[in-house]
Amino acid sequence: MKPNTIPVTCGTALALMCAVVATHWMSVRQLVELAELTRSPAAIASPTVPTTALATATTIPASPAALPAAPARQDSISAADQKEIDELKQIVKLLAHQNQDLHEQVGETNRDLMELQFRVDTHSESFRPLRTTQSPEAAYDQSPGVLPPREQP
């Protein structure tokens, strides 16, 4: 094995990893720009939209006419819609309050469990201590190891 094989291999691997990171970063950056472009109507009118893309990714259209039309937004909300929104807000507030109550209950339960202690009543009639001596069948005091002595033929 030549002495320069390992550094060349490591250098090649490092260059490949850097290339993968760079292409991934560029594609994520383009996706973020596309998301911002479709989200804000003011960005649609701006003429400075990047059109560069990777060979495998789709290109971003530079002209606002090529983008899909944003849905028209109504500034006025009807009374029924406003009533529904108010009801939903109340439900969300109620759920947030219930969530906080449950969170506090779990915290109290955890504190109680941390303080829990088990005590054995040794004076009870149902208490049976474990046997500490081995039975004669299981004990091989004569054997040098953990296996029983080998039978002689």
C-alpha positions as CSV (number, residue, x, y, z in Angstrom):
1,M,0.0,0.0,0.0
2,K,1.5,3.4,-1.0
3,P,1.9,5.9,1.8
4,N,-0.2,8.5,0.0
5,T,-3.2,6.3,-0.6
6,I,-5.0,7.1,2.7
7,P,-4.7,10.9,2.4
8,V,-5.9,10.8,-1.2
9,T,-8.9,8.7,-0.3
10,C,-9.8,10.9,2.7
11,G,-9.4,14.0,0.5
12,T,-11.6,12.6,-2.2
13,A,-14.3,11.6,0.4
14,L,-14.1,15.1,1.9
15,A,-14.5,16.7,-1.5
16,L,-17.5,14.5,-2.3
17,M,-19.2,15.3,1.1
18,C,-18.6,19.1,0.6
19,A,-20.2,18.8,-2.9
20,V,-23.2,17.0,-1.5
21,V,-23.6,19.6,1.3
22,A,-23.3,22.5,-1.2
23,T,-25.9,21.1,-3.6
24,H,-28.3,20.3,-0.7
25,W,-27.9,23.9,0.6
26,M,-28.6,25.4,-2.8
27,S,-31.7,23.3,-3.3
28,V,-33.0,24.2,0.2
29,R,-32.3,27.9,-0.5
30,Q,-34.2,27.7,-3.7
31,L,-37.2,26.0,-2.0
32,V,-37.3,28.7,0.7
33,E,-37.2,31.4,-2.0
34,L,-40.0,29.7,-3.9
35,A,-42.0,29.4,-0.7
36,E,-41.5,33.1,0.1
37,L,-42.4,34.0,-3.4
38,T,-45.7,32.1,-3.4
39,R,-46.6,33.3,0.1
40,S,-46.2,37.0,-0.2
41,P,-48.1,38.9,-3.0
42,A,-45.5,41.8,-2.8
43,A,-42.7,39.4,-3.8
44,I,-44.6,38.4,-7.0
45,A,-44.3,42.0,-8.3
46,S,-40.5,42.1,-7.7
47,P,-38.5,41.5,-10.9
48,T,-35.4,40.1,-9.1
49,V,-36.3,36.5,-8.9
50,P,-33.4,34.0,-9.1
51,T,-33.7,31.7,-12.1
52,T,-30.7,29.5,-11.5
53,A,-31.5,26.0,-10.5
54,L,-29.9,22.6,-10.3
55,A,-30.1,20.2,-13.2
56,T,-32.5,18.0,-11.3
57,A,-34.6,20.8,-9.8
58,T,-37.3,22.8,-11.6
59,T,-36.6,26.4,-12.4
60,I,-38.4,29.3,-10.8
61,P,-40.2,31.5,-13.3
62,A,-38.8,35.1,-13.4
63,S,-42.0,36.8,-14.6
64,P,-45.0,37.4,-12.4
65,A,-47.3,36.4,-15.3
66,A,-45.9,32.9,-15.3
67,L,-46.9,32.4,-11.6
68,P,-50.3,31.1,-10.6
69,A,-52.7,33.8,-9.6
70,A,-53.1,34.3,-5.9
71,P,-56.7,33.8,-4.6
72,A,-58.5,37.0,-3.9
73,R,-58.8,37.9,-0.3
74,Q,-61.9,39.3,1.2
75,D,-61.1,42.0,3.8
76,S,-64.6,41.9,5.2
77,I,-65.8,38.9,7.2
78,S,-69.4,38.1,7.5
79,A,-71.1,38.0,10.9
80,A,-71.6,34.3,10.7
81,D,-67.9,33.7,10.0
82,Q,-66.9,36.1,12.8
83,K,-69.2,34.1,15.2
84,E,-67.5,30.9,14.1
85,I,-64.1,32.4,14.6
86,D,-65.1,33.6,18.1
87,E,-66.4,30.1,19.0
88,L,-63.2,28.5,17.8
89,K,-61.1,30.9,19.8
90,Q,-63.1,30.0,22.9
91,I,-62.7,26.3,22.2
92,V,-58.9,26.8,21.8
93,K,-58.7,28.8,25.0
94,L,-60.7,26.0,26.8
95,L,-58.4,23.3,25.4
96,A,-55.3,25.3,26.4
97,H,-56.7,25.6,30.0
98,Q,-57.4,21.9,30.1
99,N,-54.0,21.1,28.7
100,Q,-52.4,23.2,31.5
101,D,-54.5,21.5,34.2
102,L,-53.5,18.1,32.9
103,H,-49.8,19.2,32.8
104,E,-50.0,20.2,36.4
105,Q,-51.7,16.9,37.4
106,V,-48.9,14.9,35.6
107,G,-46.4,17.0,37.5
108,E,-48.1,16.2,40.9
109,T,-48.3,12.5,40.0
110,N,-44.6,12.5,39.1
111,R,-43.7,14.2,42.5
112,D,-45.8,11.6,44.3
113,L,-44.2,8.7,42.5
114,M,-40.7,10.0,43.3
115,E,-41.6,10.0,47.0
116,L,-43.2,6.6,47.0
117,Q,-41.5,4.1,49.3
118,F,-42.1,0.4,49.7
119,R,-42.1,-1.1,53.2
120,V,-42.3,-4.7,54.1
121,D,-44.3,-5.7,57.1
122,T,-42.1,-8.5,58.6
123,H,-44.6,-9.2,61.4
124,S,-47.4,-10.1,59.1
125,E,-48.6,-13.7,58.8
126,S,-48.4,-13.6,55.0
127,F,-44.7,-12.5,55.0
128,R,-42.4,-15.3,53.9
129,P,-38.7,-14.5,53.7
130,L,-36.7,-15.9,50.8
131,R,-34.5,-18.9,51.5
132,T,-30.9,-18.0,52.0
133,T,-29.5,-21.5,52.2
134,Q,-29.1,-23.7,49.1
135,S,-30.8,-27.1,48.9
136,P,-28.4,-30.1,49.1
137,E,-29.3,-31.1,45.5
138,A,-28.3,-27.8,44.0
139,A,-25.1,-27.4,46.0
140,Y,-21.9,-28.9,44.6
141,D,-19.5,-28.1,47.4
142,Q,-17.0,-30.7,46.2
143,S,-16.8,-29.5,42.6
144,P,-14.0,-27.1,41.7
145,G,-16.2,-25.0,39.4
146,V,-19.8,-24.3,38.7
147,L,-20.5,-27.6,36.9
148,P,-21.1,-30.8,38.8
149,P,-18.2,-33.3,38.8
150,R,-17.7,-35.4,35.7
151,E,-18.7,-39.0,36.0
152,Q,-16.0,-41.5,35.7
153,P,-16.5,-44.2,33.0
